[in-house]
Amino acid sequence: MKEAIKIIGFSLIIIGTVGLLVTEFSLESGCTASLLTKVFASFDGVGLATLAYAHWGIRSRQLGNG
């Protein structure tokens, strides 16, 4: 399960980063570009939170149960 959570986290970070780069270089500033930037930035944030949980949250739970 821990590996699946890591894969999901890395996938969200990759999607968010590529989306931010595409938005930056292909769209002019406007409402759509601003919305897409916020969406892709939230993917990065959720991906980082998922990786943090996989690294620290699962390990501390396993140590507490053992």
C-alpha positions as CSV (number, residue, x, y, z in Angstrom):
1,M,0.0,0.0,0.0
2,K,2.9,2.4,0.8
3,E,4.3,1.9,-2.7
4,A,0.9,2.7,-4.3
5,I,0.6,5.9,-2.2
6,K,4.1,6.9,-3.3
7,I,3.3,6.3,-7.0
8,I,0.1,8.4,-6.7
9,G,2.1,11.2,-5.0
10,F,4.8,11.2,-7.7
11,S,2.1,11.1,-10.4
12,L,0.3,14.1,-9.0
13,I,3.6,16.0,-8.8
14,I,4.5,15.2,-12.4
15,I,1.0,16.1,-13.7
16,G,1.1,19.4,-11.7
17,T,4.6,20.4,-12.8
18,V,4.0,19.6,-16.5
19,G,0.7,21.4,-16.4
20,L,2.3,24.5,-14.8
21,L,4.9,24.5,-17.5
22,V,2.4,24.1,-20.3
23,T,0.2,26.8,-18.9
24,E,3.2,29.2,-18.5
25,F,4.5,28.8,-22.0
26,S,1.3,28.3,-24.1
27,L,-1.4,30.4,-22.5
28,E,-1.5,34.2,-22.2
29,S,-2.5,35.6,-18.9
30,G,-6.2,35.6,-18.4
31,C,-9.0,33.9,-16.5
32,T,-8.4,30.5,-18.0
33,A,-4.6,30.6,-17.4
34,S,-5.1,31.7,-13.8
35,L,-7.6,29.0,-13.1
36,L,-5.4,26.3,-14.7
37,T,-2.4,27.5,-12.7
38,K,-4.3,27.2,-9.5
39,V,-5.5,23.7,-10.4
40,F,-2.0,22.4,-11.4
41,A,-0.5,24.0,-8.3
42,S,-3.0,22.2,-6.1
43,F,-2.0,18.9,-7.8
44,D,1.6,19.7,-6.7
45,G,0.5,20.4,-3.2
46,V,-1.6,17.3,-2.9
47,G,1.2,15.2,-4.4
48,L,3.7,16.6,-1.9
49,A,1.3,16.0,1.0
50,T,0.7,12.4,-0.2
51,L,4.4,11.8,-0.3
52,A,4.9,13.3,3.1
53,Y,2.2,11.0,4.5
54,A,3.7,8.0,2.8
55,H,7.2,8.8,4.2
56,W,6.4,10.0,7.8
57,G,2.8,9.0,8.5
58,I,2.8,5.4,7.6
59,R,6.2,4.7,9.2
60,S,5.2,6.3,12.5
61,R,2.0,4.2,12.5
62,Q,4.0,1.1,11.9
63,L,6.4,1.9,14.7
64,G,3.5,2.6,17.1
65,N,1.8,-0.7,16.3
66,G,5.0,-2.8,16.7
